[in-house]
Amino acid sequence: MTNFCIDIGNSFIKYAIIKDGEVEYFKRTKKLLVSEIKLLHKKWNIEHAIISSTRKAIPRFTGFMKKNFDLIYLDHKTSLPFKNAYATPKTLGKDRLAAIAGALCRFPKKNCLVFDIGTCMTIDLLTKEKVFLGGNIAPGKDLRLKSMHDYTSALPLVKPSFENEILGKSTKTALQNGSIYGICLEIEGMVARIKRKIGPINVILTGGDAIKFGELLECKKFVIPNLVLLGLDSILEHNVKSKI
């Protein structure tokens, strides 16, 4: 089955053509046009599609997709391949649901702790019994740098850098390190605490900054940049099969 999966995030739209669990085509863009979807449909003969969005506005291309595909617009009512124990499912980010589904697909019967590192960093825990227990939300690297500038009178706004030593030798590098290594230590600290609580876990990094943070972290981890899209594919497959 060839699926069209779209992840609409805070800053970018990521989409993929996924066939039998493997990504055949991927693109990251600011804007997705109906004309592009028509070309993809013509080339791949798409039948099933799924959209996950963190934005309130419904994208314009949804109308075309409803007419031409078996479309799922992911929400709190969508059937999932795991149990959702979150207390407020209506407020739960759809990208978080998809990331958990992706973790389950790649690591069945394993405890998984997923870090999706982008504009914000989300931290989510799935047990080996396929239960999503919840997670946390924290600022990403750019938000940390911006807030230190916006809420102080003297600190400059600097661009992030992964190239510094662990201790900054100037205000600029101190700010950069506070952002980057603050996230690293937050991840490593959370991993250690969760391990003490539930036992061995698979640590999974995804999102726009996953690869760079993966190079800095000392804990064992799996870096899967397209985890959310793979999870959307898993949710779509789960729903299609349930109709058969």
HELIX and SHEET records of a PDB file:
HELIX    1   1 VAL A   34  TRP A   44  1                                  11    
HELIX    2   2 THR A   62  ASN A   68  1                                   7    
HELIX    3   3 PRO A   89  THR A   91  5                                   3    
HELIX    4   4 LYS A   94  ARG A  106  1                                  13    
HELIX    5   5 LYS A  141  ASP A  150  1                                  10    
HELIX    6   6 THR A  171  ILE A  198  1                                  28    
HELIX    7   7 ALA A  210  LEU A  216  1                                   7    
HELIX    8   8 LEU A  227  LYS A  243  1                                  17    
SHEET    1   A 5 GLU A  22  THR A  29  0                                        
SHEET    2   A 5 ILE A  13  LYS A  19 -1                                        
SHEET    3   A 5 THR A   2  ILE A   8 -1                                        
SHEET    4   A 5 HIS A  48  SER A  53  1                                        
SHEET    5   A 5 ASP A  70  TYR A  73  1                                        
SHEET    1   B 6 LYS A  83  ASN A  84  0                                        
SHEET    2   B 6 VAL A 131  PRO A 139  1                                        
SHEET    3   B 6 CYS A 120  LEU A 126 -1                                        
SHEET    4   B 6 CYS A 112  ILE A 117 -1                                        
SHEET    5   B 6 ASN A 202  THR A 206  1                                        
SHEET    6   B 6 PHE A 222  VAL A 223  1                                        
END                                                                             
